[in-house]
């Protein structure tokens, strides 16, 4: 059984992995290159397939307390606000998929995971510790840090995001491809939106060449907005690049008053270009493995990027607890995870086209069946999500 685990990255995936490894009896050291765990404000969806891991870790109640449980998953037309479907999810998620569906503020999510980890291992996280490479022998792996120091363990896990240093050390530089989509994000106090506040749902608003998603955070006190626009004149892949209110309003000119009110009331607007990366053929190299965005970076069109990292975390810890050989355990992890993660990657990519239908015919043939199913047989939309939300890596 693996005893000493080094994790590169203290984001959602890395902190969850640390908790999973501790749950399975391993010792963990988390190395984070940032000087502090400061997250830019943004919302994130926490679906039932990820929540099942946190149920097993004993964190479900704590997450529910700081998050928001949407009443439904909803789709609307962006300009008119015409409702295409409204599928109950508050109680239905628990009844059908075994865990709640939550919307959560990313900074709160990170803080809760960090607090839970420090309660079990106060010295687990090391800030300002940047891994720049690694060397390995038959029996160990040695992580090389930017300050010239080294740390040795049984395995090294790269959970260091879309610009992973561990992936680069393992496979060399990659060349991401600009998708032609630019994303806006904002978080606004719900009370500032008045009667135009979006309902207590997780709602996708769709239109020609663009779409947006709205949902509430912090037990409803905040409203989260993410808007994606097809553009070819912006290609900065930065999570913290500011945009202007004028530019955002221009991108969603003529859209439903709920959307324009959110943008008008936003004090801070950020935008980033969405780049795509092809699925990797391998996630492991001896005693080193990739997880989360380092292994399978995803476009945000299924709201499953963080959830896939949470699933990775459990399977990694489980396999390393079950198998004596660390390299074999990491290979088994890859075999168990690659097909599902790659499938979600592909569907996320395809959803951009689904959300952005430009012609009347395209909208009718795509959104018409959704509207009809939502009105006549709403449970069929639930059923189409069973493979995703009903999946339980802890079973």
N, C-alpha and C positions, 0 to 999 in steps of 0.2 A: 504493500500500500504506500502511495506517495505521502510523504510527511511535510515537505517544505515546498510551498508554492509561491512563486513571485508573479505578481500581476502588474502589468504596465497599464496605467490609466485608472483614475478614480471617478469615472462617470457612472451612469446607471448600470451598465454592464459590468464594469470592474468591481464596484461595490457589492452588487448582487452576487457576483462570482465569489468574492471573499466570504460573504455570509454562507453561501452554499458549501464552500470548502470547509469552513468551520463546522457546519452542520454535519458534514461527513467525516470529521475527525482530523483534518489536516491543519497545519499551521500556515498562515498567510502573511505576506508582506506586500503592501500595495504602494507602488511608486508612481507619483503624479508630478508631472513637470511644472504645472502651474504653482505659484506661491500660495494660493488659497483656493478653496472650493467655491468660487464665486460663479454662479450661473447667470447668464443673461436671461431676463424674464421671458418666459414662453410657456405655453401650455403643451400638454402631451396627453394622449389617450392611453389608458391602462386597461386593456381588454381582459376578458376572463381567462384566456390561455396563459397570460402572464400572471394574473392574480392567483392562479392555483399554486404557483411556486411560493408566493408570499403567504398563502394560507399555510403551507407546510412549514415555512420559516417562522410562523407565528406573528406576522406583521399585517394581517388583513385588517383588523380593527383600527390599527394606527393609521393605515392608509385611508380607510373610509372616513375617518375623523377629519382629515385635512383636505379631502378631495371633493368632487361633486359627482353625484350619481344622476346622469341624464335620464329623463323619463322615456326617451325614444331615440332611435336613429332615424334621421329625417333627410329628405332630399327636396329641394325647391329649384325652380327656375330663377336665375339671378336677377333678371330685370323685373319680372312681374311678381315674383314671390309665389307663383303657383306651386302648391304642394304636390309632389309626385308620389311620395309615400311617407308614412309615419309609423314606424314599427316599434311597438313597446319593448323596452329593454331593461327597465329598472328591476322589476321582479322577474321578468322573463329570462334575463341572463342567468340569474341564480337557479331558476327552475329548469332551464333547458341546458345550460352550459356549466353549471356547478359553481359559479363565482360571479361577483358583481362586475359590471362594466363601469369604469370610473374615468373622469377627466381630472387631471392633476397639474398643478403648477410645477414646472420642472425644478425650480429651486427648492421647493418644499420636498419634492421627491428625493433629491440628492441629499438634503439635510437629514431626512428621516433615515435613509439608508446608512449615512455616515454615523448618525447617532446610535443606530442599532449595532453597527460594527464596533464602534468604540466601547460600547457597553460590554461587548464580549472580549475585545482585544484592544485596549486603549492605545497601544503603540503600533497598530497595524498600518496606518496610513502615513506615508512620508511625503511631504510636500516639497516642491522645488527639486525633485529628484528625476532627472531626465535620462532615460535609457537611450543610448545611441547605437547599441549593437549588442551582440552576444557571442559567446563561444560555448561549445559543449563537448563533453567527453562521453564515454559509455555510461557513466554513473551520475553525472550532474550537468547542470547548465549554469554558466556564469554571465550575468548581465553586466554590461559595461556602462557606467554613468558618465554624463558630460563633465563632471568635476574630477574625473580620473579614478574614482573609487569603483569597487566591484561588489556584487552580492551574488552568492551562490545558493542554488536551490535544486530541487528534484525536477521541477518543470518551470517554464516561463510562459505566461499567458499574455498575448498581445490583445488588450482591450482598449487600445489607444486611438480608436476612432478612424475616421475616413482618411486621415493623413498619417496613418500608422507608421511609426518608425520600425516597429517589429516586422511588419509586412515588407517594408522596403529592404530591411536587412535579410529577410528570408528569400525574397523573390525579385529584388531590384525595383527600380522606379516604374510606375505605371503611368499611362496617359489617359486621364479621364476625358469624356466627351461631353461637351455642352449640349444640353437637351433642347435649348431654345426656350426654356421656361425660367422665369424669374419669380421668386416668392417674396411676398410681403408678410410681415407679422407685426402684431400689436396686441397689447393687453390693456383693457380699459375697465375702470370701476363700473359695474353694472348699473349702479344708481344714476350715473351720468347720462345713461342712454334713455331714461324715462320710458315712455310708452313704445319706443322703437327698439327696446332691448330684445334680442332674439329670445325665443322660447327656451325652456329648460330641456333642450335636446342637443344632440350632436348632429349638426345640420351641414350638409354640403349644398352649396348654391352653384348652379351650373349655367354656363353660357358660352357663346361662340368665342373660342380661343382663350378662355379663362374660366376659373372657378375659385370659390373660396369656401372656407370651413369656419363655422362659429360654434363655440360651446363655452360653458361656464366653468369657473375654477373656484377654489377656496370656498366650498359650500355655497357657491352662487354669487359671492361678492365681486368677482372679476369675470369679465368676458374676454375670451381669447379669439383672435382673428388670424387666419392664415389665408392669403390670397395668392393665387398662381396665375401669371399672365404670360402668354407666348410673346417673346420679344427676342430680337437678335442684336440689340444694341447695348447689352449689359452682360458682362461675363465675369464678375468678381465673386469668387466662391468664399465668401466670408460671412460668418454668423453674426458679426457685430457691425456691419456696414450700415450707416444711417441713410435713410431716404427722406424725402420731403413730403409733407401733407399734400401739397399741390400735385406732385407726381402721382401719388397714390390715388387721389381723387380723379385724376385724369384717366388712370388705368381702369377705374370702375365707374366712369361717367355713365349716367343713365341707369345705373343699377338700383335695386330696391333701396328705399330710404333707410332701412335697418343697416345696410352695408355702408352707405355713405355717412350715416350718423356715427358709426363706430370709427371710421377714419377721421371724421371731423373732430371727435372728442379725444383722439389719441394724442398723448403728449410725446410719445416716442414711437417712431416707425422705423423698422429695419427691413432690409431686402438683401437677398442673396441669390446668385445664379445657381441653378440646379444642374449638377454634372452627374453623368451616369458612368458606372464602371461595370464591365462584364463580370459575370460570376467567375470566381477563381477555381482552378482545377484542383488545387490542394490548399489546405488550411494548416498543415502541420509539417514540421521538419524535426525529426527526432524527438527531443524533449521540449519542443516549442510549438505552441498552437495559437491560432488567431480565433477571435470570437467577435460577435457584434459587427459594427460597421467596419472594423479592420478586416473581417472575413467576407462579409456580404453587405456592403453599403447599399442602402435602399432609398429610392425616391419616396417622398412622404405621402403617396397617394393611396396607401392602405392603412396608414397609421399603425404600422407593425414593426418599425425599425427597432425601437427599444424593447418591444415584446419579444422579438426574435433573439435579442441579446440575453434577455432573462431566461428564455428557454435554453439557449446555449450554456448559460452559467450552470444550470442544474445538471444537464447531461455531462458536461465536463467534470464536475465534482463527483457525480455518480460513477462515471466510468473509471476515474482515477482511484476511487475507493474500491471498486470491484476487481480491478485487474492489477496484478503485481508489476507487470512491465509498463513503465510510463509511456514509452513510444507506442506500444500496442494500444494502450488505453486511449491515447490521443487519436490514433488512427480509427479506433472504434467510434469515438466521438464524431469525427468527420463523416464516417459512413452513416451514422444515425441522423446527422443534421443537414447534410448538404442538399439532399433532394427537396426537403421541405423549405429550407431557406431560399434556395434558388427558385422554387415555384412562386414564393411570395415576392421575390425580386421581380420576376417576370410579370406577375399580375399588377404590381405597383406601377411598372412601366406602362402597361396597357391601359391602366385607369386614366392616365392623362388624356388619352384619345377619347375615352368614354365621357369624361367630364366636359370636353371642349368641342362638342359637335357644332359645326359652323352652319350647316344648311338645315332648312326646315325638314327635308326628307331625313337627314341623319338624326335630327332630334326626335322626329316622330317614330322612326324605327327603333331607336335606342331607348328613349324615355317613355314612349307609349306603353310597351310591355311592363316597365317598372310601375307605372301608374296603375295599370290594370291589375297587376299582381298585388300591389299594395291595397287596392280597394276590394278585390274579390277573395284572394287567398293570401293574406299577409304572412301566414306561417310558412309559405314557400320561400320567402326571403330569409326568414330565420333558418330554414333548412339548408339554404345555399351557404350559410356561414358555419354550419356545424363542424366541417372539417378544420376550420380555422379556430374559432372560439371554443369549440368543444375539446380541442386537443389538450391532453394532460401529460406533460413530461414526467410528472412525479408518480404517475400510476404504476 
